[in-house]
């Protein structure tokens, strides 16, 4: 017992150590990744800062072109606030290398970090963060909050630090602050959109015009940029104010391509413009370099926002068009579905009307075979009917391109029959019924029990090659169709039962007197038309009242049942055996002559003597019959006359001693006697 406890304790401790080791491993990986991200971001910031400080004119630490401001803002928006050490480290190093003052570099680094952090917070709060370039009003919020307001923080921190540390004169505070602010603003408006947009989705979007439009745009872009800001054209050399020529290119890119391409083109134009302006080319080279760069940055920042705004408006219109097309497509699909549902409901109503008019089960099957494929044109299936013994389910109707292979199965092989409710196999359920397990079972199937008046009459089985075909609307349609079929079958069954009860004697199973009279009338018309004969045999059990009184009514009923079964065995397929009333029976023999009827009566009289009816485990008997025979046309041509003649012959047989056959005298014989 103690050993087992020690073993369990060791296992628990080893498990805890393993969890701690795994946690430490994950933490170390996170630390390494975070450190690498910080170093890489600091290196990028440092490199971009050194490039920007090449253009420092008013102070070695201040430049009109400051890409790190855009890099910092993009990093905060894309990676989150936790990357601030990388920004601060890069800003500290680039200023330390430039000025050599640790306090000033630290203060400037704090200002640069706060600039990006505050700008990111404002953009996240009011302009949807990195999604700011998706809407025109968010773009202008971005320009105001991140480009104008947050950059004042860095300018204020930096200029004040330079003055307090003695790296700049207080008299130059205003031009230094203005240069710092506009330089950071240009970095935010020109560099940040490019980084954010292309990092979010780096794939190039083709225009509707294709490759030719891209090539033509590139040619126009290069030509105009060099014509306005380069020295390859007299226009640029003479510093003509042709900066407005850039606007069509910006608008073109915004209209035809998108926000990412507009930001990239603006960055390219800014680079060409800076290069040309520093070489005294272009419309901004007429003033000192620092002022020229400030004016250029303000101009290119404005152009960038215009291009982004145009692209955002176009993108919004495209989204609206796509939404409208999607809504139209959904509406069309909805109308198609409604039309399909209306057609199905019309077919369902038609099937219901036809089922109500059916008088036999075969007609029901024919209606189902014709109507169900119209209700479910994409599905195959079968209608299974429960056998009278209720131990088998047999396919009455099958349809479709891939009907079920199994046509007979036991009720317990179907989940729907077991549970008494719908069973669906599809994308979420793979529990196939046993009768559907084939070499290639359907991807989706539905079994629906047909229940009417609390009794399961069969099952409707549908199958489809689409995994999720039986959605809620299809299920409701299946349920309605199954209910209609079940109701029709139940009505037929009830109608057949009532018909049997109205035409048959419940005790013997023979036809009753009403059916006899109707049948005799029909056979008389047929016999007159075809000049045929009809035989009638009226039968009465001898001394039945005494038999009933001696042995009881139960034994008397047993005798009547046995006699009914005997009469069924003694007649042909077209003959009719009826219980005429009480212990009297009648046999209707179409196409039988008087002699044939007499012979048949004699056979019945002899056969009844072999009947064995028991009472209290003892056989009772003997049983004898009196039979009267009549025939058409010898004994009359009407139902009443023939029945009366046969009844009179029966009484003559009784009066002559019973247990005999008496043939009625013909009309000619009676006339001769008279």
C-alpha positions in Angstrom: 0.0 0.0 0.0 2.8 2.4 0.9 4.8 1.5 -2.2 1.7 2.2 -4.3 1.3 5.6 -2.6 5.0 6.5 -3.1 4.8 5.4 -6.8 1.7 7.7 -7.3 3.5 10.6 -5.6 6.5 10.1 -7.8 4.4 10.1 -11.0 2.6 13.3 -9.8 5.9 15.1 -9.1 7.4 14.0 -12.5 4.2 15.2 -14.2 4.5 18.6 -12.4 8.2 18.8 -13.4 7.3 18.0 -17.0 4.7 20.8 -17.1 7.1 23.3 -15.5 9.7 22.4 -18.1 7.2 22.8 -21.0 6.1 26.1 -19.6 9.7 27.3 -19.3 10.4 26.1 -22.8 7.4 28.1 -24.2 8.4 31.2 -22.1 12.0 31.0 -23.4 10.8 30.8 -27.0 8.5 33.8 -26.4 11.4 35.8 -24.9 13.7 35.0 -27.8 11.1 35.9 -30.3 10.3 39.2 -28.5 14.0 40.1 -28.2 14.6 39.4 -31.9 11.6 41.5 -32.8 12.9 44.4 -30.7 16.4 44.2 -32.1 15.1 44.1 -35.7 12.7 47.0 -35.2 15.4 49.0 -33.6 17.7 48.3 -36.5 15.1 49.3 -39.1 14.3 52.5 -37.1 18.0 53.3 -36.8 18.7 52.8 -40.5 15.7 54.9 -41.6 16.6 57.6 -39.1 20.2 57.9 -40.4 18.9 58.2 -44.0 16.5 60.9 -42.9 19.2 62.9 -41.0 21.2 63.2 -44.1 18.7 66.0 -45.0 19.2 67.8 -41.7 19.7 71.5 -42.4 18.5 73.5 -39.4 20.1 71.2 -36.8 22.0 67.9 -37.0 19.1 66.2 -35.1 16.3 67.7 -37.0 15.2 66.9 -40.6 12.3 67.7 -42.8 12.2 64.0 -44.0 11.7 61.6 -41.1 10.5 58.1 -42.2 10.9 56.6 -38.7 7.7 58.4 -37.6 5.7 56.4 -40.1 7.6 53.2 -39.2 6.8 53.6 -35.5 3.1 54.3 -36.1 2.8 51.3 -38.4 4.6 49.1 -35.9 2.3 50.1 -33.1 -0.9 49.6 -35.2 0.2 46.2 -36.7 2.2 44.7 -33.8 0.7 46.3 -30.7 2.0 48.5 -27.8 4.4 45.8 -26.6 6.9 46.7 -29.3 7.7 50.1 -27.7 11.2 49.0 -26.5 12.3 48.6 -30.1 11.1 52.1 -31.1 12.7 53.7 -28.1 16.0 51.8 -28.6 16.2 52.8 -32.2 15.4 56.4 -31.5 17.9 56.6 -28.7 20.7 55.1 -30.8 20.2 57.2 -33.9 20.1 60.5 -31.8 23.0 59.3 -29.6 25.2 58.7 -32.6 24.3 62.1 -34.1 24.5 64.3 -31.0 26.5 62.3 -28.5 24.3 63.5 -25.6 22.7 60.7 -23.6 20.1 62.9 -21.8 19.0 64.6 -24.9 18.9 61.3 -26.9 16.9 59.7 -24.1 14.4 62.6 -24.0 14.1 62.6 -27.8 13.6 58.8 -27.8 10.8 59.1 -25.2 9.1 61.8 -27.4 9.4 59.6 -30.5 8.0 56.6 -28.7 5.1 58.6 -27.2 4.4 60.1 -30.6 3.8 56.7 -32.2 2.0 55.3 -29.1 -0.4 58.2 -28.8 -1.0 58.3 -32.6 -1.8 54.5 -32.6 -4.1 54.9 -29.6 -6.0 57.8 -31.3 -6.3 55.9 -34.6 -7.5 52.7 -32.9 -10.0 54.7 -30.8 -11.4 57.0 -33.5 -10.4 55.7 -37.0 -10.7 51.8 -36.8 -7.0 51.2 -36.3 -5.2 49.5 -39.2 -8.5 49.5 -41.1 -8.5 53.3 -41.3 -7.8 53.4 -45.0 -11.0 51.5 -45.9 -13.2 54.6 -45.5 -12.6 58.1 -46.6 -13.6 59.8 -43.4 -11.3 57.4 -41.4 -8.5 58.5 -43.7 -8.9 62.1 -42.9 -9.2 61.2 -39.2 -5.9 59.4 -39.5 -4.3 62.4 -41.1 -5.6 64.7 -38.4 -5.0 62.5 -35.3 -1.7 60.7 -36.3 -0.3 63.1 -38.8 -1.1 66.5 -37.2 -1.8 66.0 -33.5 0.4 63.2 -32.3 3.5 64.5 -34.1 3.4 67.6 -32.0 4.4 65.5 -29.0 7.7 64.4 -30.6 8.4 67.9 -31.9 7.9 69.4 -28.5 9.9 66.8 -26.6 12.8 67.0 -29.2 13.1 70.7 -29.6 12.9 71.3 -25.9 15.5 68.7 -25.2 17.9 70.2 -27.8 17.5 73.7 -26.3 17.9 72.5 -22.7 21.0 70.4 -23.5 22.6 73.2 -25.4 22.5 71.4 -28.7 20.3 74.2 -30.2 19.8 77.9 -29.6 16.6 79.1 -28.0 16.3 81.7 -30.8 15.9 78.8 -33.3 13.2 77.1 -31.3 10.4 77.9 -33.7 12.0 76.8 -37.0 13.4 73.7 -35.4 10.0 72.8 -33.9 8.2 73.5 -37.2 10.8 71.4 -39.2 10.5 68.6 -36.7 6.7 68.6 -36.7 6.3 68.8 -40.5 9.0 66.2 -41.0 7.3 63.7 -38.7 3.9 64.6 -40.3 5.3 63.8 -43.7 6.7 60.5 -42.4 3.3 59.5 -41.0 1.3 60.5 -44.0 3.7 59.1 -46.7 5.4 56.1 -45.1 2.8 54.7 -42.6 0.0 54.0 -45.2 2.4 52.0 -47.4 3.6 49.8 -44.5 0.2 49.3 -43.1 -1.6 48.5 -46.3 1.0 46.3 -47.9 1.6 44.4 -44.6 -2.1 43.7 -44.3 -2.5 42.4 -47.8 0.7 42.1 -49.9 -1.0 40.7 -53.0 -1.2 43.0 -56.1 -4.7 43.8 -57.3 -5.0 43.9 -61.0 -7.1 46.6 -62.6 -9.9 46.0 -64.9 -7.7 47.1 -67.8 -5.1 44.4 -67.1 -1.4 44.5 -67.8 -1.6 47.1 -70.6 -3.1 49.6 -68.2 -0.4 48.9 -65.6 2.4 49.4 -68.2 0.8 52.6 -69.5 0.4 53.9 -65.9 4.1 53.2 -65.1 5.2 55.0 -68.3 3.0 58.0 -67.4 4.2 58.0 -63.8 7.9 57.9 -64.8 7.5 60.5 -67.5 5.5 63.0 -65.4 7.6 62.6 -62.3 10.8 63.2 -64.2 9.2 66.1 -66.2 8.0 67.9 -63.1 10.8 67.1 -60.6 13.7 65.9 -62.8 16.3 67.5 -64.8 15.5 65.6 -68.0 13.0 68.3 -69.1 13.2 72.1 -69.5 10.0 72.3 -67.3 11.8 70.9 -64.3 15.0 72.8 -64.9 13.2 76.1 -65.0 11.2 75.3 -61.8 7.8 75.8 -63.4 4.9 75.3 -60.9 3.6 72.1 -62.6 3.0 70.1 -59.5 -0.7 69.9 -60.4 0.2 67.5 -63.2 0.8 64.9 -60.5 -2.8 65.0 -59.4 -4.3 63.0 -62.4 -1.8 60.2 -61.7 -2.8 60.0 -58.1 -6.5 60.1 -58.9 -6.0 57.5 -61.7 -4.3 55.0 -59.4 -7.0 55.6 -56.7 -9.8 55.0 -59.1 -8.5 52.0 -60.9 -6.3 50.2 -58.5 -6.8 50.8 -54.8 -5.4 52.2 -51.5 -2.2 50.2 -51.4 -1.2 51.1 -55.0 -2.1 54.8 -54.3 0.1 54.9 -51.2 2.9 53.1 -53.1 2.8 55.5 -56.1 2.7 58.5 -53.7 5.9 57.1 -52.0 7.6 56.7 -55.3 6.7 60.3 -56.3 8.0 61.6 -53.0 11.3 59.9 -53.5 11.7 61.3 -57.0 10.5 64.7 -55.9 13.0 64.8 -53.0 15.8 63.7 -55.2 14.9 66.3 -57.8 14.3 69.1 -55.3 17.7 68.6 -53.7 19.3 68.9 -57.1 17.4 72.2 -57.6 14.8 70.8 -60.0 11.1 71.1 -59.8 8.6 73.7 -58.5 9.8 73.6 -54.9 13.5 74.3 -55.6 13.1 78.0 -55.7 13.6 78.4 -51.9 16.2 77.2 -49.5 16.6 73.4 -49.2 14.9 73.0 -45.8 11.9 75.1 -46.8 11.7 73.3 -50.1 11.6 70.0 -48.4 9.0 71.2 -45.9 6.8 72.4 -48.8 7.4 69.2 -50.7 6.5 67.0 -47.8 3.3 69.0 -47.1 2.4 68.7 -50.8 3.1 65.0 -51.1 1.3 64.3 -47.8 -1.8 66.1 -49.2 -1.5 64.2 -52.5 -1.3 61.0 -50.6 -4.4 61.7 -48.6 -6.3 62.7 -51.7 -5.3 59.5 -53.5 -6.1 57.3 -50.5 -9.5 59.1 -50.1 -10.4 58.6 -53.8 -9.3 54.9 -53.6 -11.4 54.4 -50.4 -14.5 56.0 -51.9 -14.1 53.7 -55.0 -13.5 50.7 -52.7 -16.7 51.6 -50.8 -18.6 51.8 -54.0 -17.2 48.5 -55.1 -18.3 47.0 -51.8 -21.7 48.5 -52.2 -21.9 47.1 -55.7 -20.7 43.7 -54.5 -23.2 43.9 -51.6 -26.0 44.8 -54.0 -25.0 42.0 -56.4 -24.9 39.6 -53.5 -28.3 40.8 -52.3 -29.7 40.5 -55.8 -28.2 37.0 -56.1 -29.7 36.1 -52.7 -33.0 37.6 -53.8 -32.9 35.6 -57.1 -32.0 32.5 -55.2 -34.9 33.2 -52.8 -37.3 33.7 -55.6 -36.1 30.6 -57.3 -36.5 28.7 -54.0 -39.9 30.2 -53.6 -40.9 29.2 -57.1 -39.5 25.7 -56.6 -41.4 25.5 -53.3 -44.6 26.6 -55.0 -44.1 24.0 -57.7 -43.6 21.4 -55.1 -46.6 22.5 -53.1 -48.7 22.4 -56.2 -47.4 18.9 -57.0 -48.1 18.0 -53.4 -51.6 19.2 -53.5 -52.2 17.4 -56.8 -50.8 14.2 -55.3 -53.1 14.7 -52.3 -56.1 15.1 -54.6 -55.2 12.0 -56.5 -54.6 10.0 -53.4 -58.0 10.9 -52.1 -59.5 9.6 -55.3 -57.7 6.2 -55.2 -59.8 3.2 -54.5 -57.1 0.5 -54.5 -53.6 0.3 -53.0 -52.3 -0.3 -56.6 -53.7 3.1 -57.6 -51.9 4.7 -54.6 -48.6 3.1 -55.7 -49.1 4.4 -59.2 -49.8 8.0 -58.0 -46.8 7.9 -55.7 -44.5 6.7 -58.6 -45.8 9.5 -60.7 -45.9 12.3 -58.2 -43.0 11.8 -55.8 -40.2 12.3 -58.4 -41.8 15.7 -59.1 -41.5 16.6 -55.5 -37.9 15.4 -55.2 -36.4 15.6 -58.6 -32.8 15.5 -57.4 -33.3 12.5 -55.1 -33.9 8.7 -55.6 -35.9 6.7 -53.2 -38.5 4.1 -52.4 -41.8 3.7 -50.7 -41.8 0.7 -48.4 -45.1 -0.9 -47.1 -45.4 -2.9 -43.9 -46.5 -6.5 -44.5 -49.7 -7.8 -42.9 -47.6 -10.0 -40.7 -45.6 -6.9 -39.7 -42.3 -8.8 -39.8 -41.2 -7.5 -43.2 -41.1 -4.1 -45.0 -41.4 -4.4 -48.8 -40.7 -1.8 -51.5 -43.9 -1.0 -53.3 -42.5 1.8 -55.5 -38.9 2.8 -56.4 -37.7 5.8 -58.4 -34.7 7.9 -59.3 -31.3 7.2 -61.0 -29.8 5.4 -57.9 -32.7 3.7 -56.1 -32.0 1.5 -53.1 -30.8 -2.0 -53.9 -32.5 -3.6 -50.9 -36.3 -4.0 -51.6 -37.2 -6.2 -48.6 -35.9 -5.8 -45.0 -37.0 -6.3 -41.4 -38.5 -3.4 -39.5 -35.6 -3.4 -37.0 -33.1 -2.7 -39.8 -34.5 0.9 -40.1 -33.7 3.5 -37.4 -36.9 5.5 -38.3 -39.1 2.5 -37.8 -37.4 1.7 -34.5 -37.7 5.2 -33.1 -41.0 6.1 -34.8 -39.7 9.4 -36.2 -37.5 10.8 -39.0 -33.9 9.6 -39.3 -31.6 11.7 -41.4 -28.0 10.8 -42.5 -25.9 13.7 -43.8 -23.0 16.0 -42.9 -23.6 15.8 -39.2 -24.8 12.2 -38.8 -23.3 9.1 -40.4 -25.5 6.4 -38.7 -26.8 4.6 -41.7 -29.8 2.2 -41.5 -29.0 -1.4 -42.2 -31.1 -1.4 -45.3 -28.9 1.4 -46.7 -25.5 -0.3 -46.1 -24.4 -0.8 -49.7 -21.0 -0.9 -51.4 -21.5 2.8 -52.3 -23.9 4.2 -49.7 -25.5 7.6 -50.4 -23.9 10.7 -48.9 -27.3 11.7 -47.5 -30.4 9.7 -46.8 -33.8 10.2 -45.1 -36.1 7.6 -43.6 -39.6 8.8 -42.5 -42.1 6.4 -41.0 -45.6 6.7 -42.4 -47.9 6.7 -39.3 -51.7 7.1 -39.4 -54.1 6.5 -36.5 -51.2 5.4 -34.3 -50.2 2.6 -36.7 -46.9 2.4 -38.7 -48.0 1.6 -42.3 -44.5 1.9 -44.0 -41.5 4.1 -44.5 -40.6 6.8 -47.1 -36.9 6.5 -48.0 -35.0 9.2 -49.9 -31.3 9.4 -50.8 -29.1 12.0 -52.4 -25.5 12.5 -53.6 -25.4 15.9 -51.9 -24.1 15.6 -48.3 -26.4 18.4 -46.8 -29.4 18.1 -49.1 -32.1 17.5 -46.5 -32.4 20.9 -45.0 -35.4 22.0 -43.0 -37.6 22.9 -45.9 -37.0 19.5 -47.5 -37.7 17.8 -44.2 -41.0 19.5 -43.9 -41.9 18.6 -47.5 -41.0 15.0 -46.8 -43.1 15.0 -43.7 -46.1 16.4 -45.5 -45.7 13.9 -48.4 -45.4 11.0 -46.0 -48.4 12.1 -44.0 -50.5 12.4 -47.2 -49.5 8.9 -48.3 -50.0 7.4 -44.8 -53.5 9.1 -44.6 -54.4 7.7 -48.1 -53.3 4.2 -47.2 -55.2 4.4 -43.8 -58.3 5.6 -45.6 -58.1 2.8 -48.1 -57.6 0.3 -45.3 -60.5 1.7 -43.4 -62.6 1.8 -46.6 -61.7 -1.8 -47.4 -62.6 -2.8 -43.9 -65.9 -1.1 -44.1 -66.5 -2.6 -47.5 -65.7 -6.0 -46.3 -68.0 -5.6 -43.4 -70.8 -4.3 -45.6 -70.4 -7.2 -48.1 -69.3 -10.1 -45.9 -70.7 -12.0 -43.1 -68.5 -11.5 -40.0 -69.0 -15.0 -38.7 -68.4 -17.2 -41.7 -66.4 -14.8 -44.0 -68.9 -15.5 -46.8 -70.7 -12.8 -48.8 -73.9 -11.5 -47.2 -77.4 -11.3 -48.7 -77.0 -7.8 -50.0 -74.0 -8.7 -52.0 -75.8 -11.8 -53.3 -78.8 -9.8 -54.6 -76.5 -7.3 -56.4 -74.4 -10.1 -57.9 -77.4 -12.1 -59.0 -78.8 -9.1 -60.7 -75.5 -8.5 -62.5 -75.2 -12.1 -63.6 -78.7 -12.3 -64.9 -78.1 -9.3 -67.2 -74.9 -10.9 -68.4 -76.6 -14.3 -68.9 -79.4 -12.7 -70.9 -76.8 -10.9 -73.1 -74.7 -14.0 -73.7 -77.6 -16.6 -73.5 -75.9 -18.3 -70.6 -77.3 -20.2 -67.7 -77.1 -19.7 -63.9 -77.4 -22.2 -61.1 -78.7 -21.5 -57.6 -78.4 -23.8 -54.6 -80.3 -22.8 -51.4 -78.9 -24.6 -48.3 -80.3 -25.1 -44.9 -78.7 -27.0 -41.9 -81.1 -29.7 -40.7 -82.3 -29.4 -37.1 -80.0 -26.5 -36.4 -82.2 -25.0 -33.7 -82.1 -28.3 -31.8 -78.3 -28.5 -32.3 -78.0 -25.0 -31.0 -80.1 -25.7 -28.0 -78.3 -28.9 -27.2 -74.7 -27.8 -27.5 -74.9 -24.0 -27.1 -74.5 -21.0 -29.3 -70.7 -21.2 -29.4 -70.8 -24.7 -30.9 -73.5 -23.5 -33.3 -71.3 -20.6 -34.4 -68.4 -23.1 -34.9 -70.6 -25.2 -37.1 -71.6 -22.2 -39.2 -67.9 -21.3 -39.6 -66.9 -24.8 -40.6 -69.7 -24.9 -43.1 -68.7 -21.6 -44.6 -65.1 -22.9 -45.1 -66.5 -26.0 -46.7 -68.6 -24.1 -49.1 -65.5 -22.0 -50.1 -63.7 -25.2 -50.9 -66.5 -26.7 -53.0 -67.0 -23.8 -55.4 -65.1 -22.6 -58.4 -63.3 -19.3 -58.7 -66.1 -17.4 -60.3 -68.8 -18.9 -58.0 -70.2 -16.9 -55.1 -71.0 -18.4 -51.6 -73.3 -16.4 -49.4 -74.8 -16.6 -46.0 -78.5 -15.9 -46.8 -79.7 -15.6 -43.2 -79.5 -17.6 -40.0 -78.5 -21.2 -40.9 -79.4 -20.7 -44.6 -76.7 -20.4 -47.3 -76.9 -19.9 -51.0 -74.5 -20.7 -53.8 -74.5 -18.7 -57.0 -73.1 -20.6 -60.0 -72.6 -18.5 -63.1 -72.5 -20.5 -66.4 -73.8 -23.6 -64.7 -76.7 -25.6 -66.0 -79.5 -27.1 -63.9 -77.8 -30.5 -64.1 -74.5 -29.1 -63.1 -76.1 -27.3 -60.2 -77.8 -30.5 -59.0 -74.5 -32.4 -59.1 -72.7 -29.6 -57.2 -75.5 -29.7 -54.6 -75.1 -33.4 -54.2 -71.4 -33.0 -53.7 -71.9 -30.5 -51.0 -74.5 -32.7 -49.2 -72.1 -35.5 -49.1 -69.1 -33.4 -48.1 -70.9 -31.9 -45.1 -71.2 -35.3 -43.5 -67.4 -35.3 -43.1 -67.4 -32.1 -41.1 -66.1 -32.5 -37.5 -67.4 -30.0 -35.0 -66.4 -30.6 -31.3 -68.1 -29.7 -28.1 -66.3 -30.2 -24.8 -63.6 -32.2 -26.6 -66.3 -34.5 -28.1 -67.3 -34.6 -31.8 -71.0 -33.8 -32.4 -73.0 -34.9 -35.4 -73.9 -36.2 -37.8 -74.6 -33.0 -39.7 -76.9 -33.0 -42.7 -78.2 -30.4 -45.2 -81.4 -29.8 -47.1 -80.7 -28.2 -50.5 -83.0 -26.7 -53.1 -81.8 -26.2 -56.7 -83.0 -23.7 -59.2 -81.6 -22.4 -62.5 -81.9 -19.6 -65.1 -83.7 -19.6 -67.5 -85.7 -22.7 -66.5 -87.1 -21.2 -63.3 -87.5 -17.6 -64.1 -85.7 -14.5 -65.3 -85.8 -12.2 -62.2 -83.9 -12.1 -58.9 -87.1 -12.4 -56.8 -88.5 -15.3 -58.9 -85.3 -17.4 -58.8 -84.7 -16.9 -55.1 -88.4 -17.8 -54.4 -88.2 -20.9 -56.5 -84.9 -22.0 -54.8 -86.4 -21.4 -51.4 -89.5 -23.4 -52.3 -87.3 -26.2 -53.5 -85.5 -26.1 -50.2 -88.7 -26.5 -48.2 -89.8 -29.3 -50.4 -86.5 -31.1 -49.5 -87.2 -30.5 -45.8 -90.8 -31.8 -46.1 -89.6 -34.9 -47.9 -87.4 -35.9 -45.0 -84.3 -33.6 -45.1 -80.7 -34.6 -45.9 -81.5 -34.5 -49.6 -81.3 -32.3 -52.8 -84.6 -31.2 -54.4 -84.6 -29.7 -57.9 -87.3 -27.2 -58.5 -89.8 -28.0 -61.3 -89.3 -26.0 -64.4 -92.0 -23.6 -65.7 -92.9 -26.0 -68.6 -93.4 -28.9 -66.2 -95.7 -26.9 -64.0 -97.7 -25.8 -67.0 -98.1 -29.4 -68.2 -99.2 -30.4 -64.7 -101.8 -27.8 -64.8 
